[in-house]
């Protein structure tokens, strides 16, 4: 099938914004022209909708509306991608300005009473369930945007929404471009770090070793560095990124969001942000968090007491564990209690075989085939592009999507890990495209880019999002294509796929020692799983801290809010580690701009994801017929089915917390070694 673009234009003709002229060249002018062309097509679709006379139906009204948002969605997503990843700052700067412009067009559309009236007047007789759900959800979102307000009020809402968008973009850019650095003057300061890490960080001509707050430096330091002073310096460097600039920006954003919520008749932003979610209200969110607080408090206290007792055998005078030492001492405890050193698995996880293994796992699980897209435009030489074909062979299967892998850190690039939808799939018109933006160790000559096992879990996680975007992107409507479910369902596919990492047979298929080629031993995987299970209650408590801070910042009166006092209060409520003065985590917590008050999604969806995974045959994960049912029931609907209905259809019942409770308690099912 030829990949047709929106409004009949081919994707090849429209091009991507990182290669708008087809010559592999982008500058500020060509990027702006690309966006202007997309906005012009968007506006033509709106004009077509508004000038229609006669009875409105799906064909003449919803199709025009969907064409408009398809243009807006593709333009906004691809331009935002350049803001996050393009290697040239001038292009990132221009992309940010244009992303703001596209967002403003989106706000105008959301407040357009003529469009709302047209959609509301449609005759839906004979419409399928997915189309009806699309229309109902769209009309709800219009009402939540304030479309029914008077002109002056809508004008004020637009002004505030535009301001919120700019503040969010600026907040993210500050984190993206402000990498902090820590210098050490002696190789001995890196004691405890893996040999390949030390080799990759040689002293400069002045004898100084420079470490950055990028993840490939930060995580090993916090996990393995024996030098407590170095861990503290790295902790403060990491948790003061974009400070103080982002403190003022965040407060301004919170005030702006509160005013929007008030205008729309909600007491807080959190009430507005949950109104169209599975959670339904901020009150339900608080109840959910209270339940998890009670369910994990005892287990987390037990974990902490166990590790502290272990630490005091080495340091008898220590009365508590500092926040910067949590990862280090848990690692040391696992080495003794479970005979597992997490460095022992790193040689089995060189980046390139891991990438190949994750792709192969997804191919078998979801019955698709990936092939390198050799002719694809990319925004950086390190980015790879892949075409997705339905079925076990690309020779006979239909092309159903394309994805890009941008997997290693570089100057100016977004420092987090995310899946980024780019083009919404529309059946018969265009295939979906998406990208993974990650920051894993990069393989170089003499350095295989060894990953920690937490890195591999993250890779599985993000690939779950990617498959949701591709397999869910085969809809007739762009507005429900791909990851278009409620916001608090989007983490289910990613967190479900994480659990596959624990399967020894699956890991042995690609996790091979980078020097000997030996597959990772099943006994080592078992030790890894047992050691990895220790600390789950603590993980939930950490998520409760992030979740509560996200909720509280959007629930309390921003005029009276002190970001630092609240941060320490929420931290000490959920976590036992000694608070470190100078922690300004909120300044780089980009989920506050993206998820806003709804960070609870990770915990809420973990419950569903574990319930889903519990349906699989653990002895033969990739050959289990449940995998195809999961693809058909959970991923392929995209946003055509409400999240609660997806859960009901896959499980045959409502979600249960039973699997989640067992998952948390697994660490206590088998006692640690007596030597601990």
C-alpha positions as CSV (number, residue, x, y, z in Angstrom):
1,X,0.0,0.0,0.0
2,X,1.4,3.4,-0.9
3,X,1.6,5.5,2.3
4,X,-0.8,8.4,1.7
5,X,-0.5,11.4,3.8
6,X,-3.2,13.6,5.4
7,X,-5.7,15.1,2.9
8,X,-4.4,12.9,0.2
9,X,-0.9,14.1,0.1
10,X,1.8,11.4,0.3
11,X,4.1,11.3,3.3
12,X,7.0,11.4,0.9
13,X,5.7,14.6,-0.6
14,X,5.0,16.3,2.7
15,X,8.4,15.2,4.0
16,X,9.6,15.4,7.6
17,X,10.5,18.7,9.2
18,X,14.1,17.4,9.7
19,X,14.3,17.0,5.9
20,X,11.6,19.3,4.5
21,X,13.3,19.7,1.1
22,X,14.2,16.1,0.6
23,X,17.9,17.0,0.4
24,X,18.7,16.2,4.0
25,X,19.0,19.9,4.9
26,X,17.0,21.9,7.4
27,X,17.3,25.5,8.4
28,X,15.1,27.9,10.3
29,X,13.4,29.1,7.1
30,X,12.6,25.6,5.6
31,X,11.4,24.4,9.0
32,X,9.0,27.4,9.3
33,X,7.7,26.8,5.7
34,X,7.1,23.1,6.5
35,X,5.0,24.1,9.6
36,X,3.2,26.8,7.8
37,X,2.1,24.4,5.1
38,X,0.8,22.0,7.7
39,X,-1.1,24.7,9.4
40,X,-2.6,25.8,6.1
41,X,-3.8,22.3,5.4
42,X,-5.2,22.2,9.0
43,X,-7.1,25.5,8.4
44,X,-8.5,24.3,5.1
45,X,-10.0,21.3,6.7
46,X,-11.6,23.5,9.4
47,X,-13.0,25.8,6.7
48,X,-14.4,22.9,4.9
49,X,-16.2,21.8,8.0
50,X,-17.6,25.2,8.9
51,X,-18.8,26.1,5.5
52,X,-20.8,22.9,5.0
53,X,-24.6,23.4,4.6
54,X,-27.2,20.7,5.2
55,X,-27.4,17.6,7.4
56,X,-24.1,16.9,9.2
57,X,-22.9,13.3,9.3
58,X,-19.7,11.4,9.8
59,X,-18.5,11.6,6.2
60,X,-18.9,15.3,5.8
61,X,-18.1,16.6,9.3
62,X,-16.1,14.1,11.4
63,X,-13.8,13.4,8.4
64,X,-13.0,17.1,8.0
65,X,-12.5,17.5,11.7
66,X,-10.2,14.5,11.9
67,X,-8.2,15.7,8.9
68,X,-7.6,19.0,10.8
69,X,-6.4,17.4,14.0
70,X,-4.3,14.8,12.0
71,X,-2.4,17.7,10.5
72,X,-2.1,19.5,13.8
73,X,-1.0,16.3,15.6
74,X,1.6,15.3,13.1
75,X,3.0,18.9,12.8
76,X,3.1,19.3,16.6
77,X,4.7,16.0,17.4
78,X,7.4,16.2,14.7
79,X,8.3,19.8,15.5
80,X,8.4,19.0,19.3
81,X,10.7,16.1,18.5
82,X,13.2,18.5,16.9
83,X,12.9,20.8,19.9
84,X,14.0,17.7,22.0
85,X,16.7,16.1,19.9
86,X,18.1,18.1,16.9
87,X,21.8,18.5,17.2
88,X,21.8,22.2,16.2
89,X,20.7,24.7,18.8
90,X,19.3,27.1,16.2
91,X,17.0,24.4,14.9
92,X,15.9,23.5,18.5
93,X,15.2,27.1,19.2
94,X,13.2,27.6,16.0
95,X,11.3,24.3,16.7
96,X,10.4,25.5,20.1
97,X,8.9,28.7,18.7
98,X,7.0,26.7,16.1
99,X,5.8,24.1,18.6
100,X,4.3,27.0,20.6
101,X,2.6,28.3,17.4
102,X,1.1,24.8,16.7
103,X,-0.1,24.5,20.3
104,X,-1.8,27.9,19.9
105,X,-3.7,26.6,16.9
106,X,-4.7,23.6,18.9
107,X,-6.1,25.9,21.7
108,X,-8.0,27.8,19.1
109,X,-9.5,24.6,17.8
110,X,-10.5,23.4,21.3
111,X,-12.4,26.7,21.9
112,X,-14.0,26.9,18.5
113,X,-17.8,27.0,19.1
114,X,-18.6,26.5,15.4
115,X,-16.6,23.2,15.3
116,X,-18.1,22.0,18.6
117,X,-21.7,22.8,17.4
118,X,-21.0,21.0,14.1
119,X,-19.7,17.8,15.9
120,X,-22.6,18.0,18.3
121,X,-25.1,18.2,15.4
122,X,-23.9,15.1,13.6
123,X,-26.2,12.2,12.9
124,X,-24.3,9.1,14.4
125,X,-26.9,6.6,13.2
126,X,-25.1,3.4,12.1
127,X,-21.7,4.6,13.5
128,X,-19.5,1.9,14.9
129,X,-18.6,1.8,18.6
130,X,-15.2,3.2,18.1
131,X,-16.5,6.2,16.2
132,X,-19.2,6.9,18.7
133,X,-16.6,6.8,21.5
134,X,-14.4,9.2,19.5
135,X,-17.2,11.7,19.2
136,X,-18.4,11.4,22.8
137,X,-14.9,11.9,24.2
138,X,-14.1,14.8,21.8
139,X,-17.3,16.6,22.9
140,X,-16.4,16.0,26.5
141,X,-12.9,17.4,25.9
142,X,-14.4,20.5,24.2
143,X,-16.6,21.2,27.2
144,X,-13.6,20.7,29.6
145,X,-11.7,23.2,27.4
146,X,-14.3,25.9,28.0
147,X,-16.0,25.9,24.6
148,X,-19.3,26.8,26.1
149,X,-18.0,30.0,27.8
150,X,-18.6,33.5,26.5
151,X,-16.2,35.1,24.0
152,X,-14.3,37.1,26.7
153,X,-13.8,34.1,28.9
154,X,-12.7,32.0,26.0
155,X,-10.2,34.7,25.0
156,X,-8.8,34.6,28.5
157,X,-8.6,30.8,28.5
158,X,-6.7,30.9,25.3
159,X,-4.3,33.5,26.7
160,X,-3.6,31.3,29.7
161,X,-3.3,28.1,27.7
162,X,-0.8,29.8,25.4
163,X,1.2,31.0,28.4
164,X,1.1,27.5,30.0
165,X,2.5,26.0,26.8
166,X,5.4,28.4,26.6
167,X,6.2,27.9,30.3
168,X,6.2,24.1,29.9
169,X,8.4,24.3,26.8
170,X,10.9,26.6,28.5
171,X,10.9,24.4,31.6
172,X,11.8,21.4,29.5
173,X,14.4,23.2,27.5
174,X,16.2,24.4,30.6
175,X,16.5,20.8,31.8
176,X,17.5,19.6,28.4
177,X,20.4,22.1,27.9
178,X,21.7,22.5,31.4
179,X,23.9,19.5,32.1
180,X,25.7,19.8,35.4
181,X,29.3,18.4,35.8
182,X,31.3,17.0,38.7
183,X,35.1,16.8,38.5
184,X,37.3,14.5,40.5
185,X,41.1,14.7,40.7
186,X,42.1,11.1,41.1
187,X,41.1,7.8,39.6
188,X,41.0,6.4,43.1
189,X,37.9,8.5,43.6
190,X,36.1,6.1,41.2
191,X,36.7,3.1,43.4
192,X,33.8,0.6,43.0
193,X,32.9,1.7,39.5
194,X,33.1,-0.9,36.7
195,X,36.4,-1.1,34.8
196,X,34.8,-0.1,31.5
197,X,33.3,3.0,33.2
198,X,36.8,4.1,34.5
199,X,38.4,3.4,31.1
200,X,35.7,5.5,29.4
201,X,36.5,8.5,31.8
202,X,40.3,9.1,31.5
203,X,41.8,12.2,33.2
204,X,42.4,15.2,31.1
205,X,45.7,17.0,30.6
206,X,45.2,18.6,34.1
207,X,44.5,15.2,35.7
208,X,40.8,16.0,36.1
209,X,38.1,13.5,35.4
210,X,34.8,15.0,34.3
211,X,31.5,13.4,35.1
212,X,28.1,14.6,33.8
213,X,24.6,14.3,35.2
214,X,23.6,12.3,32.0
215,X,22.2,8.9,33.0
216,X,25.2,6.8,31.7
217,X,27.3,8.7,34.3
218,X,24.8,9.4,37.0
219,X,23.4,5.9,37.6
220,X,26.7,4.0,37.9
221,X,28.1,6.7,40.3
222,X,25.0,6.5,42.6
223,X,25.0,2.7,42.5
224,X,28.6,1.7,42.7
225,X,30.9,4.6,43.8
226,X,32.4,3.8,47.2
227,X,33.3,7.4,47.7
228,X,30.4,8.9,49.8
229,X,31.5,12.5,49.0
230,X,31.4,11.8,45.3
231,X,27.9,10.3,45.6
232,X,26.7,13.4,47.5
233,X,28.2,15.8,44.9
234,X,26.6,13.9,42.1
235,X,23.3,13.8,43.9
236,X,23.3,17.5,44.4
237,X,24.5,18.2,40.8
238,X,21.7,16.0,39.4
239,X,19.0,17.4,41.7
240,X,19.9,21.0,41.0
241,X,19.7,20.9,37.2
242,X,17.9,23.9,35.8
243,X,17.8,25.5,39.3
244,X,17.0,28.3,40.1
245,X,15.4,29.3,36.8
246,X,12.8,26.5,36.7
247,X,11.6,27.2,40.3
248,X,10.1,30.6,39.2
249,X,8.8,29.1,35.9
250,X,7.1,26.2,37.8
251,X,5.3,28.5,40.2
252,X,4.1,30.7,37.3
253,X,2.9,27.6,35.5
254,X,1.0,26.4,38.6
255,X,-0.7,29.7,39.0
256,X,-1.7,29.7,35.4
257,X,-3.1,26.3,35.6
258,X,-5.0,27.1,38.8
259,X,-6.6,30.1,37.0
260,X,-7.6,28.0,34.0
261,X,-9.2,25.4,36.4
262,X,-11.1,28.1,38.3
263,X,-12.5,29.7,35.1
264,X,-13.7,26.2,34.0
265,X,-15.5,25.7,37.3
266,X,-13.0,23.3,39.1
267,X,-11.6,23.9,42.5
268,X,-8.1,22.8,41.5
269,X,-6.1,21.8,38.4
270,X,-6.0,18.2,39.7
271,X,-9.8,18.1,39.6
272,X,-9.8,19.3,36.0
273,X,-6.9,17.0,34.9
274,X,-8.7,13.9,36.1
275,X,-12.2,14.8,34.8
276,X,-11.8,12.7,31.6
277,X,-9.5,10.0,33.0
278,X,-10.2,6.5,34.3
279,X,-9.5,7.9,37.8
280,X,-12.3,10.4,37.3
281,X,-11.5,12.8,40.2
282,X,-8.8,14.1,42.5
283,X,-10.7,12.6,45.4
284,X,-10.4,9.2,43.9
285,X,-6.7,9.8,43.3
286,X,-6.2,10.6,47.0
287,X,-8.1,7.5,48.0
288,X,-6.0,5.3,45.7
289,X,-2.8,6.8,47.1
290,X,-3.9,6.3,50.6
291,X,-4.6,2.6,49.9
292,X,-1.1,2.1,48.5
293,X,0.4,4.1,51.4
294,X,-1.2,1.6,53.9
295,X,-0.3,-1.4,51.8
296,X,3.4,-0.6,51.5
297,X,4.3,1.1,54.7
298,X,5.2,-2.0,56.7
299,X,7.1,-3.7,53.9
300,X,9.1,-0.6,53.2
301,X,10.0,-0.1,56.9
302,X,11.1,-3.8,57.0
303,X,13.3,-3.3,53.9
304,X,14.9,-0.2,55.3
305,X,15.5,-1.7,58.8
306,X,17.1,-4.7,57.1
307,X,19.5,-2.6,55.0
308,X,20.3,-0.3,57.9
309,X,21.2,-3.2,60.1
310,X,23.5,-4.5,57.4
311,X,25.2,-1.1,57.0
312,X,25.8,-0.8,60.7
313,X,27.9,-4.0,60.7
314,X,30.4,-2.0,58.5
315,X,29.6,1.4,60.0
316,X,28.4,0.9,63.6
317,X,27.9,4.7,64.3
318,X,25.5,5.2,61.3
319,X,22.0,5.9,62.6
320,X,20.3,6.4,59.2
321,X,20.9,6.1,55.4
322,X,21.3,9.4,53.5
323,X,19.2,10.0,50.4
324,X,22.4,10.0,48.2
325,X,23.4,6.6,49.5
326,X,20.2,4.6,49.1
327,X,21.1,3.0,45.7
328,X,24.7,2.2,46.9
329,X,23.7,0.5,50.1
330,X,20.9,-1.5,48.6
331,X,23.4,-2.7,46.0
332,X,25.9,-3.7,48.7
333,X,23.2,-5.5,50.7
334,X,22.0,-7.5,47.6
335,X,25.6,-8.6,46.9
336,X,25.7,-10.2,50.3
337,X,22.1,-11.2,51.0
338,X,21.4,-12.6,47.5
339,X,25.0,-13.3,46.3
340,X,24.2,-10.9,43.4
341,X,26.5,-8.2,42.2
342,X,24.6,-6.1,39.6
343,X,27.9,-5.5,37.9
344,X,28.0,-9.3,37.2
345,X,25.3,-9.0,34.6
346,X,26.6,-6.0,32.8
347,X,29.0,-8.0,30.5
348,X,25.9,-9.8,29.2
349,X,24.2,-6.5,28.2
350,X,26.3,-4.7,25.6
351,X,24.0,-2.2,23.9
352,X,23.8,-3.6,20.3
353,X,22.9,-7.2,21.2
354,X,20.4,-5.8,23.7
355,X,18.8,-3.7,21.0
356,X,18.6,-6.7,18.7
357,X,17.2,-8.8,21.5
358,X,14.4,-6.4,22.4
359,X,13.4,-6.1,18.7
360,X,13.4,-9.9,18.3
361,X,11.3,-10.3,21.5
362,X,8.8,-7.8,20.2
363,X,8.7,-9.5,16.8
364,X,7.8,-12.9,18.2
365,X,5.5,-11.6,20.9
366,X,3.4,-9.3,18.7
367,X,3.9,-11.4,15.4
368,X,5.4,-8.6,13.4
369,X,8.7,-8.1,11.5
370,X,11.1,-5.2,11.7
371,X,13.4,-4.3,8.8
372,X,15.9,-1.4,8.6
373,X,14.5,1.5,6.6
374,X,17.6,2.3,4.7
375,X,16.1,5.2,2.8
376,X,14.6,6.9,5.8
377,X,15.3,10.5,6.7
378,X,16.9,10.9,10.2
379,X,17.8,13.9,12.3
380,X,21.2,12.6,13.4
381,X,23.7,10.0,12.1
382,X,23.3,7.9,15.2
383,X,19.5,7.4,14.7
384,X,18.3,4.3,13.0
385,X,14.9,3.8,11.3
386,X,12.9,0.6,11.1
387,X,9.8,-0.4,9.1
388,X,7.2,-2.6,10.7
389,X,5.5,-5.4,8.7
390,X,2.5,-7.4,9.9
391,X,3.3,-11.1,10.3
392,X,6.5,-13.1,10.7
393,X,7.9,-12.1,7.3
394,X,8.3,-8.8,5.6
395,X,8.0,-10.5,2.2
396,X,4.3,-11.2,2.6
397,X,3.3,-8.9,5.4
398,X,1.8,-5.4,4.9
399,X,3.8,-2.5,6.1
400,X,2.0,-1.1,9.1
401,X,4.4,1.5,10.6
402,X,7.9,3.0,11.0
403,X,9.9,3.8,14.1
404,X,13.1,5.6,14.9
405,X,15.7,4.8,17.6
406,X,17.6,7.7,19.0
407,X,19.2,5.9,21.9
408,X,22.3,7.7,23.2
409,X,23.0,11.0,24.9
410,X,24.5,14.0,23.2
411,X,24.9,17.7,23.8
412,X,21.5,19.5,23.7
413,X,19.4,16.4,23.5
414,X,16.6,15.6,25.9
415,X,18.1,13.7,28.8
416,X,15.1,11.4,29.7
417,X,13.7,8.2,28.2
418,X,10.4,8.4,26.2
419,X,8.4,7.1,23.3
420,X,7.4,9.9,20.9
421,X,4.5,9.4,18.5
422,X,5.2,11.3,15.3
423,X,2.5,10.6,12.7
424,X,-0.9,9.2,13.5
425,X,-1.8,6.1,11.4
426,X,-5.0,6.4,9.3
427,X,-6.2,3.2,7.7
428,X,-5.9,3.5,3.9
429,X,-4.1,6.8,4.1
430,X,-0.8,6.6,6.1
431,X,1.0,4.3,8.4
432,X,1.9,5.5,12.0
433,X,5.4,6.6,12.9
434,X,7.0,7.0,16.3
435,X,10.4,7.3,17.9
436,X,12.2,6.2,21.1
437,X,14.3,8.9,22.7
438,X,16.7,7.4,25.2
439,X,20.1,7.9,26.9
440,X,21.7,4.5,27.2
441,X,25.5,4.0,27.1
442,X,26.8,4.3,23.6
443,X,29.0,1.6,22.1
444,X,32.3,2.9,20.8
445,X,35.5,1.4,19.7
446,X,37.0,-0.5,22.6
447,X,33.8,0.1,24.6
448,X,30.8,-2.2,24.0
449,X,28.4,0.2,25.9
450,X,27.5,-2.2,28.7
451,X,24.1,-1.5,30.3
452,X,22.9,-2.0,33.8
453,X,20.0,-4.4,34.1
454,X,17.8,-1.4,35.0
455,X,18.7,0.1,31.6
456,X,17.4,-3.1,29.9
457,X,14.2,-2.9,31.9
458,X,13.8,0.7,30.7
459,X,14.4,-0.4,27.1
460,X,11.6,-3.0,27.4
461,X,9.4,-0.4,29.0
462,X,9.8,2.2,26.3
463,X,9.4,-0.4,23.5
464,X,6.0,-1.3,25.0
465,X,4.9,2.3,24.3
466,X,6.3,2.0,20.8
467,X,4.3,-1.1,20.0
468,X,1.2,0.5,21.3
469,X,1.8,3.5,19.0
470,X,2.3,1.3,15.9
471,X,-0.2,-1.5,16.5
472,X,-2.8,0.9,17.9
473,X,-2.2,3.2,14.9
474,X,-4.3,1.3,12.4
475,X,-7.6,3.2,12.9
476,X,-9.9,5.0,10.5
477,X,-9.6,8.2,12.6
478,X,-6.3,10.0,13.6
479,X,-7.9,11.2,16.8
480,X,-8.1,7.7,18.3
481,X,-5.0,6.3,16.6
482,X,-2.0,4.9,18.5
483,X,-1.5,5.9,22.1
484,X,-4.8,7.8,22.3
485,X,-6.4,6.1,25.4
486,X,-7.0,8.0,28.6
487,X,-3.8,9.4,30.0
488,X,-3.9,7.1,33.0
489,X,-3.9,3.9,30.8
490,X,-0.9,4.8,28.6
491,X,1.7,3.2,31.0
492,X,0.0,-0.2,31.0
493,X,1.6,-1.7,27.8
494,X,5.0,-0.4,28.8
495,X,4.9,-1.7,32.4
496,X,3.5,-5.0,31.2
497,X,6.4,-5.5,28.9
498,X,8.9,-4.8,31.7
499,X,8.0,-8.1,33.3
500,X,9.3,-10.1,30.3
501,X,12.9,-9.0,31.2
502,X,12.8,-11.5,34.2
503,X,12.4,-14.6,32.0
504,X,15.7,-16.6,31.9
505,X,14.9,-18.3,28.6
506,X,14.1,-15.1,26.9
507,X,17.2,-13.3,28.2
508,X,19.5,-16.2,27.1
509,X,18.4,-15.6,23.5
510,X,20.2,-12.3,23.4
511,X,22.1,-11.6,26.6
512,X,25.5,-13.0,25.8
513,X,28.8,-12.1,27.3
514,X,30.5,-9.5,25.2
515,X,33.9,-11.3,25.4
516,X,33.0,-15.0,25.4
517,X,29.6,-15.1,23.7
518,X,28.3,-17.2,26.6
519,X,24.5,-16.8,27.2
520,X,23.6,-15.4,30.6
521,X,23.3,-18.4,33.0
522,X,19.8,-19.2,34.3
523,X,21.2,-19.3,37.8
524,X,22.5,-15.7,37.5
525,X,19.1,-14.6,36.2
526,X,17.4,-16.3,39.2
527,X,19.8,-14.4,41.6
528,X,19.1,-11.2,39.7
529,X,15.3,-11.7,40.0
530,X,15.5,-12.4,43.7
531,X,17.8,-9.5,44.4
532,X,15.7,-7.2,42.1
533,X,12.5,-8.1,44.0
534,X,14.1,-6.7,47.2
535,X,13.2,-3.0,47.5
536,X,9.8,-3.1,45.7
537,X,7.9,-1.6,48.6
538,X,10.6,1.1,48.7
539,X,10.1,1.6,44.9
540,X,6.3,2.1,45.5
541,X,7.0,4.6,48.3
542,X,9.3,6.5,46.0
543,X,6.6,6.6,43.4
544,X,4.2,7.8,46.1
545,X,6.5,10.6,46.9
546,X,6.7,11.7,43.2
547,X,2.9,11.2,42.8
548,X,2.0,13.2,46.0
549,X,4.3,16.0,45.0
550,X,2.8,16.2,41.6
551,X,-0.7,16.2,43.1
552,X,0.0,18.6,46.0
553,X,1.7,21.2,43.7
554,X,-1.5,21.2,41.6
555,X,-3.9,21.0,44.6
556,X,-2.6,23.6,47.0
557,X,-3.0,27.3,46.5
558,X,0.0,28.3,44.3
559,X,0.0,31.8,45.8
560,X,1.0,30.3,49.2
561,X,3.0,27.4,47.9
562,X,6.7,27.0,48.9
563,X,8.2,24.4,46.5
564,X,11.0,23.5,48.9
565,X,9.0,23.1,52.0
566,X,6.5,20.9,50.2
567,X,9.2,18.8,48.6
568,X,10.8,18.0,52.0
569,X,7.5,17.4,53.6
570,X,6.3,14.9,50.9
571,X,9.8,13.3,50.9
572,X,9.9,12.6,54.7
573,X,6.2,11.4,54.6
574,X,7.0,8.5,52.3
575,X,10.8,7.9,52.5
576,X,13.0,7.0,55.5
577,X,16.3,8.3,54.0
578,X,17.9,11.4,55.5
579,X,16.9,14.5,53.6
580,X,19.7,16.4,52.0
581,X,19.5,20.1,52.1
582,X,19.9,21.7,48.6
583,X,17.8,19.1,46.9
584,X,15.8,21.0,44.2
585,X,14.4,18.0,42.4
586,X,11.3,19.9,41.2
587,X,13.4,22.1,38.9
588,X,14.2,19.1,36.7
589,X,11.1,17.0,37.3
590,X,9.7,17.3,33.7
591,X,6.7,15.1,34.5
592,X,5.3,18.2,36.3
593,X,4.8,19.8,32.9
594,X,3.8,16.7,31.0
595,X,1.7,14.6,33.4
596,X,1.0,17.7,35.6
597,X,-1.0,16.4,38.6
598,X,-1.4,12.9,37.2
599,X,1.9,11.2,37.9
600,X,-0.3,8.6,39.7
601,X,-0.6,6.9,36.3
602,X,2.6,4.9,36.9
603,X,1.2,3.3,40.1
604,X,-2.3,3.0,38.8
605,X,-1.1,1.3,35.6
606,X,1.3,-1.0,37.4
607,X,-1.6,-2.6,39.1
608,X,-3.3,-3.2,35.7
609,X,0.0,-4.3,34.0
610,X,0.8,-6.9,36.6
611,X,-2.8,-8.2,36.4
612,X,-2.3,-8.5,32.6
613,X,1.0,-10.2,32.8
614,X,-0.4,-12.7,35.2
615,X,-2.5,-14.0,32.3
616,X,0.6,-15.2,30.4
617,X,2.1,-18.7,30.6
618,X,5.4,-18.0,32.4
619,X,7.0,-21.2,31.0
620,X,6.6,-20.1,27.4
621,X,6.0,-16.4,27.2
622,X,6.7,-15.8,23.5
623,X,4.7,-18.8,22.2
624,X,1.7,-18.2,24.4
625,X,-1.6,-17.6,22.5
626,X,-2.4,-15.0,25.1
627,X,0.2,-12.7,23.4
628,X,-2.0,-12.5,20.2
629,X,-5.1,-11.9,22.3
630,X,-3.2,-9.2,24.2
631,X,-2.2,-7.5,20.9
632,X,-5.8,-7.7,19.5
633,X,-7.6,-6.7,22.7
634,X,-5.2,-4.2,24.4
635,X,-2.9,-2.7,21.8
636,X,-4.9,-2.7,18.5
637,X,-7.9,-0.7,19.7
638,X,-5.7,2.4,20.2
639,X,-8.1,5.0,21.6
640,X,-11.3,3.5,20.1
641,X,-12.3,1.7,23.4
642,X,-12.4,3.2,26.9
643,X,-9.6,2.0,29.2
644,X,-11.9,0.3,31.6
645,X,-13.5,-1.6,28.7
646,X,-10.1,-2.8,27.6
647,X,-9.4,-4.1,31.0
648,X,-12.7,-5.9,31.2
649,X,-12.3,-7.4,27.7
650,X,-8.8,-8.8,28.3
651,X,-9.3,-10.0,31.9
652,X,-13.0,-10.9,31.7
653,X,-13.4,-8.9,34.9
654,X,-12.4,-5.6,36.5
655,X,-8.7,-5.2,37.5
656,X,-7.6,-6.7,40.8
657,X,-4.8,-5.5,43.1
658,X,-4.0,-9.2,44.0
659,X,-1.1,-9.6,41.5
660,X,0.3,-6.2,42.6
661,X,0.2,-7.2,46.2
662,X,1.9,-10.5,45.5
663,X,4.6,-8.7,43.4
664,X,5.4,-6.4,46.3
665,X,5.6,-9.3,48.8
666,X,7.7,-11.5,46.6
667,X,10.9,-10.3,48.2
668,X,9.8,-11.8,51.6
669,X,8.7,-15.2,50.2
670,X,12.3,-16.5,50.1
671,X,14.6,-15.6,53.0
672,X,17.9,-13.9,52.2
673,X,21.2,-15.8,52.7
674,X,22.1,-16.4,56.3
675,X,25.4,-14.6,55.8
676,X,23.6,-11.3,55.4
